[in-house]
Amino acid sequence: MNTNTQKHYQLIRRPEVLALTARSKSALQLDEKAGLFCPPISIGDRAVAYIKHEVEAVIQARVEGQATEQIKQLVQDLIASRTANKGGI
């Protein structure tokens, strides 16, 4: 396996995401539904977590003052990259 193509993901739970984004839980959920924030992934029967680099990318886009449509595209690209290399292991 080529180590250059391996992806190492750090998962963070919702309280940390809320602290990093300075958003409320309901505002974060609204952003997810509007396509302005990447949804969490399931890590168990009753647990979810967010992928840290996705959270950081969306925060960076907001800091840069990107338009809503640009952030939506970023979120779509990040979600698509979750499975882009699926089966390529």
C-alpha positions as CSV (number, residue, x, y, z in Angstrom):
1,M,0.0,0.0,0.0
2,N,1.3,3.4,-0.9
3,T,1.6,5.5,2.2
4,N,1.3,8.7,0.1
5,T,-2.3,7.9,-0.8
6,Q,-3.4,6.8,2.7
7,K,-5.7,9.2,4.5
8,H,-5.5,9.6,8.2
9,Y,-8.7,11.2,9.6
10,Q,-9.1,12.7,13.0
11,L,-12.6,12.6,14.3
12,I,-14.1,15.1,16.6
13,R,-17.4,15.1,18.5
14,R,-20.1,17.7,18.3
15,P,-19.2,19.7,21.4
16,E,-15.7,20.4,20.0
17,V,-17.2,21.4,16.6
18,L,-19.6,23.8,18.3
19,A,-16.6,25.3,20.2
20,L,-14.5,25.6,17.0
21,T,-17.3,27.2,15.0
22,A,-18.8,29.3,17.7
23,R,-22.2,28.1,16.6
24,S,-25.2,26.7,18.5
25,K,-26.3,23.1,18.0
26,S,-29.4,24.2,16.1
27,A,-27.5,26.6,13.9
28,L,-25.0,23.8,13.0
29,Q,-27.9,21.5,12.1
30,L,-29.4,24.2,9.9
31,D,-26.1,24.7,8.2
32,E,-25.9,21.0,7.5
33,K,-29.4,20.9,6.0
34,A,-28.6,24.0,3.9
35,G,-25.4,22.3,2.6
36,L,-23.2,24.8,4.3
37,F,-21.5,22.3,6.7
38,C,-20.4,18.7,6.2
39,P,-22.7,16.3,8.0
40,P,-21.2,14.0,10.7
41,I,-20.4,10.3,10.1
42,S,-21.7,7.4,12.1
43,I,-19.1,6.0,14.5
44,G,-21.5,3.6,16.3
45,D,-25.1,2.8,16.9
46,R,-25.8,6.0,18.7
47,A,-22.7,8.1,18.0
48,V,-21.6,10.5,15.3
49,A,-18.4,12.5,14.8
50,Y,-17.1,15.1,12.4
51,I,-14.0,14.8,10.2
52,K,-11.6,17.5,11.6
53,H,-10.1,18.6,8.3
54,E,-13.6,19.1,6.8
55,V,-14.6,21.3,9.8
56,E,-11.3,23.3,9.4
57,A,-11.9,23.8,5.7
58,V,-15.3,25.2,6.2
59,I,-14.1,27.5,9.0
60,Q,-11.2,28.7,6.7
61,A,-13.7,29.4,3.9
62,R,-15.8,31.6,6.3
63,V,-12.7,33.4,7.5
64,E,-11.8,34.1,3.9
65,G,-15.3,35.6,3.3
66,Q,-16.3,33.1,0.7
67,A,-19.8,33.4,-0.7
68,T,-22.5,31.0,0.3
69,E,-22.4,29.2,-3.1
70,Q,-18.6,28.8,-2.8
71,I,-19.0,27.2,0.7
72,K,-21.8,24.9,-0.6
73,Q,-19.5,23.8,-3.4
74,L,-16.7,23.2,-0.9
75,V,-18.9,21.1,1.3
76,Q,-20.1,19.0,-1.8
77,D,-16.4,18.5,-2.8
78,L,-15.4,17.5,0.8
79,I,-18.3,15.0,1.0
80,A,-17.4,13.6,-2.5
81,S,-13.8,13.1,-1.5
82,R,-14.9,10.8,1.4
83,T,-15.6,8.1,-1.1
84,A,-13.4,9.2,-4.0
85,N,-10.8,6.5,-3.3
86,K,-13.2,3.9,-2.1
87,G,-12.0,0.5,-3.1
88,G,-8.6,1.9,-4.1
89,I,-6.9,0.4,-1.1
